[in-house]
Amino acid sequence: MRDTNKADHFGIVVKSARQTKGLTQAHLAELLAITPRYLKAIENSGRKPSYDLLARIIEALDIPADALFYSEQQKIESPAKLIPLWKIS
């Protein structure tokens, strides 16, 4: 089952960052080497990009990766709940 909140958040952040940079869907899609239809699905339908495309989105929009996955409230709460991987044995 799809986590609607996280999928919607991801698309909203991509769309907002694209609009903030003054890019159309067509222009960003061209920069990312994808179709505008696929970008629209990412922004509006919860479509999840591949890791490679995710890296290109982050670079093209110049946004921190955690902004795509966590709301501001989650970012504030998360550090206290996380255990660094190197401390897990």
Secondary structure, DSSP 8 states (H G I E B T S, - for coil): ---HHHHHHHHHHHHHHHHHTT--HHHHHHHHTS-HHHHHHHHHH-----HHHHHHHHHHHT--HHHHH--HHHHHHHHHH---GGG--
